[in-house]
């Protein structure tokens, strides 16, 4: 498995726009050259972008707007990359393998699996690899085997919650939630596929389950995103274009946005909502005055800039751009 990494200092073309409505904003855009990175991974303040089709990867510094490293080949179909101080852990779904590479792209270790990888997670010490069929392998950062377990069925997702490994099942009539080495549970979730803090989100069913309290709260179908700011949850529903605000398992507020919401985050006092189909970002501080701004093609994720409370960046998957919004 050959990999090549280039250390780059890149000059970019910036386009700046001044917009004045409820407030003024300066917009800049940067072409990063990596498209379709449907999973982006934070690493030491940088962002790892992976194009699963071209099989390239870039490590991009959000604040300096520079590509720090570029890998021409990262794997067959990579679904996760985890950052280490001395390299990266690469999870290749169709390889299927888990590998460790150096900062220069040299292959250091690799583990081959008998079935395709369904999902993975990393807790800073160990990497958890879920295979199709329900087998779970745990390795340390040197790819030494720690343990092997098996879920009751073929879990679709795995999460870590309060140090416990949690598997979830989609469209399953028998059980939908299973903590590793515990009896699987039937809670009544259709597609539990997002975990944010304590809330397990049933995206298709339009409800959230609080793992800490055992409370199930009904919202609206086709939930696309959830965000926890340390006090309240912001939950976006595509079926009615609503952003719900939850606290202590109660809906305490909400607001409707003009375009279908696909991602929600909070930066400072501002709530930023993306609409991937319409290439928009909607920004509000009170849920009433909403400013709508253009993005690149298919905005996917919001990133903070140096912990700023009045600016953020948006990765646009189909155009391979990062848009910057300075308020």
C-alpha positions in Angstrom: 0.0 0.0 0.0 1.8 3.0 -1.3 1.3 6.5 0.1 3.0 9.8 -0.6 2.7 12.9 1.5 3.6 16.4 0.5 4.2 19.2 2.9 2.7 22.3 1.2 2.5 26.0 1.7 -0.2 27.1 -0.7 -1.3 30.5 -2.0 -5.1 30.8 -2.4 -7.4 33.0 -4.3 -9.7 34.9 -1.9 -13.0 36.3 -2.9 -14.3 38.8 -0.3 -17.9 40.1 -0.2 -19.4 42.6 2.1 -23.0 42.0 3.2 -25.2 44.3 5.2 -28.5 43.3 6.6 -29.2 42.8 10.3 -25.4 42.9 10.7 -22.4 43.1 8.3 -20.3 40.1 7.4 -17.2 39.6 5.4 -17.0 36.4 3.3 -13.9 34.7 2.0 -13.6 31.4 0.2 -10.7 29.0 -0.2 -10.5 26.1 -2.6 -8.9 23.2 -0.8 -9.1 20.7 -3.7 -10.7 17.9 -1.7 -14.3 17.1 -2.6 -17.0 14.8 -1.2 -15.4 14.5 2.2 -18.6 13.4 3.9 -16.7 12.8 7.2 -14.4 15.5 8.5 -12.1 14.9 11.5 -10.7 17.5 13.8 -7.1 17.1 14.7 -5.0 19.5 16.7 -7.1 22.5 15.5 -6.8 21.4 11.9 -9.2 19.5 9.7 -8.7 16.3 7.9 -10.5 16.2 4.5 -10.8 12.8 2.8 -12.1 12.3 -0.8 -13.2 8.7 -0.9 -13.4 8.7 -4.7 -10.0 10.2 -5.6 -8.6 8.5 -2.5 -6.7 11.7 -1.5 -6.5 13.3 1.9 -5.5 16.8 3.0 -4.7 18.2 6.5 -5.9 21.7 6.4 -5.3 24.5 8.9 -8.5 26.5 9.3 -7.0 29.6 10.8 -4.0 30.0 8.5 -5.9 28.8 5.4 -3.0 26.4 4.4 -2.8 22.8 3.5 -0.2 21.3 5.9 0.0 17.8 4.4 -1.4 16.1 1.3 -1.6 12.4 0.7 -2.1 11.2 -2.9 -3.4 7.8 -1.9 -4.9 7.0 1.5 -6.8 3.7 0.9 -9.6 2.0 -1.1 -12.6 3.6 0.7 -11.5 5.3 3.9 -14.3 6.1 6.4 -12.2 7.5 9.3 -8.7 8.9 10.0 -7.6 9.5 13.6 -4.8 11.8 14.5 -1.8 10.7 16.5 1.2 12.9 17.5 3.5 10.8 15.3 1.1 9.7 12.6 -2.4 8.7 11.7 -4.7 5.7 12.1 -6.6 4.9 8.9 -9.8 2.9 8.7 -10.5 1.5 5.3 -14.0 0.1 4.9 -13.5 -2.0 1.8 -9.9 -2.9 2.3 -10.9 -3.9 4.8 -8.1 -2.9 7.1 -6.9 -0.7 9.9 -3.5 0.8 9.4 -1.1 3.2 11.0 1.0 5.6 8.9 3.7 8.1 9.7 3.3 11.9 9.2 5.1 11.3 5.9 2.7 8.6 4.7 4.9 5.6 5.4 3.0 2.4 6.3 4.0 1.4 9.8 1.5 -1.3 10.8 -1.6 -2.8 9.3 -4.4 -5.2 10.3 -6.6 -7.0 7.8 -10.2 -8.1 8.6 -12.3 -10.9 7.2 -15.4 -8.7 6.7 -16.0 -5.1 5.7 -15.8 -2.4 8.4 -19.2 -1.0 9.4 -17.9 1.8 11.7 -15.2 2.9 14.1 -14.4 5.2 16.9 -11.3 6.4 18.8 -11.1 7.4 22.5 -7.5 8.7 22.3 -6.1 5.5 23.7 -7.8 2.7 21.7 -9.5 2.4 18.3 -12.8 0.4 18.1 -13.5 -1.3 14.8 -17.0 -2.6 14.1 -17.3 -5.2 11.3 -20.4 -6.1 9.3 -22.1 -8.9 11.3 -21.5 -7.4 14.7 -17.9 -8.3 15.6 -16.0 -5.6 17.5 -12.2 -5.4 17.6 -10.3 -3.1 19.9 -6.6 -2.1 19.2 -4.2 0.2 20.9 -2.4 2.9 18.9 0.3 0.5 17.9 -2.3 -1.8 16.5 -1.8 -4.4 19.2 -5.1 -6.3 19.9 -6.7 -5.4 23.2 -10.0 -7.4 22.9 -12.6 -8.9 20.7 -16.3 -8.9 21.3 -19.5 -9.5 19.4 -22.9 -7.7 19.4 -26.1 -9.7 19.4 -26.7 -8.7 15.8 -25.3 -6.7 13.0 -25.1 -3.2 14.6 -25.2 -0.3 12.2 -23.4 2.3 14.4 -21.2 2.3 17.5 -20.8 5.1 20.0 -19.0 5.7 23.3 -21.2 7.0 26.1 -19.7 7.5 29.6 -17.0 5.0 28.8 -19.4 2.3 27.6 -19.6 1.0 24.0 -23.0 1.4 22.5 -24.3 -0.3 19.3 -27.5 0.8 17.6 -29.7 -1.0 15.0 -31.9 0.4 12.2 -35.4 -0.8 11.4 -35.0 -3.6 13.9 -38.2 -5.1 15.4 -36.4 -7.0 18.2 -34.0 -4.4 19.6 -32.5 -1.0 18.7 -29.9 -0.3 21.4 -27.2 -2.5 22.9 -24.5 -1.7 25.3 -21.6 -4.1 24.8 -21.8 -7.2 27.0 -25.3 -6.3 28.1 -28.8 -7.4 27.0 -30.0 -5.5 23.9 -33.0 -3.2 24.5 -36.1 -2.3 22.5 -36.8 1.3 23.1 -38.9 2.1 20.1 -36.3 3.9 17.9 -36.5 3.5 14.1 -33.1 4.8 13.0 -30.9 5.7 16.0 -27.9 7.1 14.2 -26.6 10.2 15.9 -25.3 10.6 19.5 -24.8 14.1 20.9 -23.9 14.2 24.6 -26.6 12.2 26.2 -29.1 12.3 23.4 -29.5 9.4 21.0 -31.2 10.7 17.9 -33.7 8.7 15.9 -33.3 10.5 12.6 -36.1 9.0 10.5 -38.5 8.5 13.5 -38.1 12.1 14.6 -37.5 11.5 18.3 -34.6 11.7 20.8 -33.8 9.3 23.6 -31.9 10.6 26.7 -29.5 7.8 27.7 -29.1 9.4 31.2 -32.7 9.9 32.1 -34.4 7.2 29.9 -36.8 9.9 28.5 -38.1 9.7 25.0 -39.0 13.1 23.4 -41.0 13.3 20.1 -40.1 16.1 17.7 -40.5 15.7 13.9 -39.3 13.2 11.4 -36.1 13.4 9.3 -33.9 14.9 11.9 -30.6 15.9 10.2 -28.4 17.2 13.0 -28.1 18.0 16.7 -25.8 20.2 18.7 -25.3 20.6 22.5 -23.9 23.9 23.7 -23.3 22.7 27.3 -26.8 23.8 28.4 -29.4 23.2 25.7 -29.7 21.1 22.6 -30.4 22.4 19.1 -32.0 19.8 16.8 -32.8 20.3 13.1 -35.7 18.6 11.4 -35.9 18.6 7.6 -39.6 17.7 7.5 -40.8 21.0 8.7 -37.6 23.2 8.6 -37.7 23.6 12.4 -34.8 24.0 14.8 -36.0 22.7 18.2 -34.4 23.8 21.4 -34.4 21.2 24.2 -33.5 21.4 27.9 -34.0 18.7 30.5 -36.0 16.6 28.0 -38.5 19.5 27.4 -38.9 21.6 24.3 -38.3 25.1 25.5 -38.3 26.9 22.2 -37.6 26.7 18.5 -37.7 28.6 15.2 -38.3 27.9 11.6 -35.7 28.5 8.9 -36.4 29.5 5.3 -34.4 26.6 3.8 -34.3 22.9 4.6 -31.8 22.5 7.5 -29.1 19.8 7.2 -26.7 20.9 9.9 -26.9 23.0 13.0 -24.2 24.5 15.3 -23.7 27.3 17.7 -20.8 29.8 17.5 -20.8 32.3 20.4 -24.3 33.6 20.6 -25.1 32.8 17.0 -26.8 29.7 15.7 -25.6 28.7 12.3 -27.8 26.4 10.2 -26.7 24.9 6.9 -28.9 23.9 4.0 -27.0 21.6 1.7 -29.6 21.3 -1.1 -29.9 25.0 -1.4 -26.2 26.1 -0.7 -27.2 28.4 2.1 -26.1 29.2 5.7 -28.7 30.8 8.0 -27.5 32.7 11.0 -29.5 34.0 13.9 -29.0 35.0 17.5 -32.6 35.1 18.6 -34.5 32.8 16.2 -36.5 35.7 14.8 -34.0 37.8 12.8 -32.4 35.3 10.4 -29.7 36.3 7.9 -29.3 34.0 4.9 -26.0 33.8 3.1 -24.7 31.9 0.1 -22.2 29.1 0.4 -20.3 26.8 -2.1 -21.9 23.7 -3.4 -23.3 21.4 -0.7 -22.3 22.9 2.6 -21.6 20.1 5.0 -20.1 21.2 8.3 -19.4 24.3 10.4 -16.0 24.8 12.0 -15.0 27.4 14.6 -12.0 29.6 13.9 -9.6 29.8 16.8 -12.5 29.5 19.2 -13.9 32.8 17.8 -17.3 33.8 19.0 -18.1 35.9 15.9 -16.7 33.9 13.0 -16.8 30.4 11.5 -15.9 28.4 8.5 -18.1 26.1 6.3 -16.8 23.1 4.3 -18.6 22.7 1.0 -18.3 19.1 -0.2 -19.2 19.3 -3.8 -17.1 22.3 -4.7 -14.2 21.5 -2.5 -14.2 24.9 -0.8 -14.1 26.3 2.7 -16.1 29.5 3.1 -15.2 31.9 5.9 -17.8 34.2 7.6 -16.5 37.1 9.7 -19.1 39.0 11.6 
